[in-house]
Structures are given as C-alpha cells and as structure tokens.
Amino acid sequence: MDNRLLIENLATIAAISLLLGTLVLGPVGRALARRIEGKRVDSGDEGLRDALADTEHRVAELEARLEFTERILSEQRDPPRLERRS
C-alpha cells in the first residue's frame, strides 16, 4: 500500500513539474522574463505607436472643434440686446 501511495505522489509531482516547466520555458515564461527584465517587444510596436499618435492628434482636433462650437453656441444664446428708446 505504501508503494502505491509513493507512486501516486511521484506521478503528481512529475505532472506538476511538467506543467510548470512548460509554463516557465514556453511563451508565457519568456514574456514574463522580458517583462521582469524591462525589455519591450519590438514586433508591431511601431505601427501601434503611429496609430496611437494619430488617434491622439485626432482627439486634440476634436477637442478644439468642440470648444469652438460651444463658444459659438453660447454667444448665440445670449445675443447683445438693444435698449428701446421711448
């Protein structure tokens, strides 16, 4: 009975070791290692940076247009009123 328990425990340890080894040596492990080291992945970053810069530029333009529109609308709501002469 003790031999069976020993074999089950060794099989469990082997399975866990295999799983952890796969994670550590696989793509997840490499990604974690790069992140810990502070390295960045260069593949595709340039395109994403360009897209982000373009989006930030467009948002800035839209903010300027919104401010202009709000200013024009507020001027139209409160037009200068002329006093009546009697």
LUMLO-339593 format. One record per residue (C-alpha): residue in one letter; x negated, y negated, z. Coordinates in steps of 0.001 Angstrom, whole numbers, plus 500000, padded with zeros to 6 digits. Layout:
<atoms>
AXYZ/...
</atoms>
This chain:
<atoms>
M500000500000500000/D497097497640500745/N495580498280497316/R498835497290495605/L499027494024497580/L495395493282496744/I496014493865493024/E499116491628493081/N497198488859494816/L494305489145492372/A496736489073489432/T498394485955490871/I495036484248491388/A493950485191487858/A497176483818486359/I496891480547488273/S493209480237487326/L494039480814483668/L496783478205483755/L494606475610485485/G491704476394483180/T493895475856480150/L495098472517481505/V491647471308482503/L489903472375479303/G492814471628476982/P494056468325475562/V495631467289478856/G492352467771480679/R490411465846478050/A492928462991478164/L492691462841481949/A488896462838481754/R488905459954479259/R491303458021481447/I489194458586484561/E486063457510482683/G487861454415481414/K487410455270477754/R490091454402475280/V491239456413472345/D490423454599469111/S492661456535466752/G495634454409465800/D494922451659468339/E494100449069465706/G497459449478463988/L499286449258467293/R497343446141468279/D498200444489464970/A501861445385465371/L501865444031468928/A500197440785467866/D502741440378465053/T505620441016467453/E504241438521469986/H503912435914467225/R507487436501466090/V508790436245469671/A506955432941470116/E508545431607466910/L511988432723468055/E511485431030471433/A510601427771469692/R513661428034467452/L515897428793470420/E514598425778472336/F515153423571469287/T518690424893468819/E519512424367472499/R518204420802472308/I520292420040469197/L523425421585470702/S523046419679473958/E522717416414472012/Q525907417199470077/R527901417874473258/D527073414534474814/P527028412043471955/P526453408423472911/R529778406707473407/L530508403182472307/E532331400905474683/R535628399488473496/R535863395754473209/S539032394165474240/
</atoms>
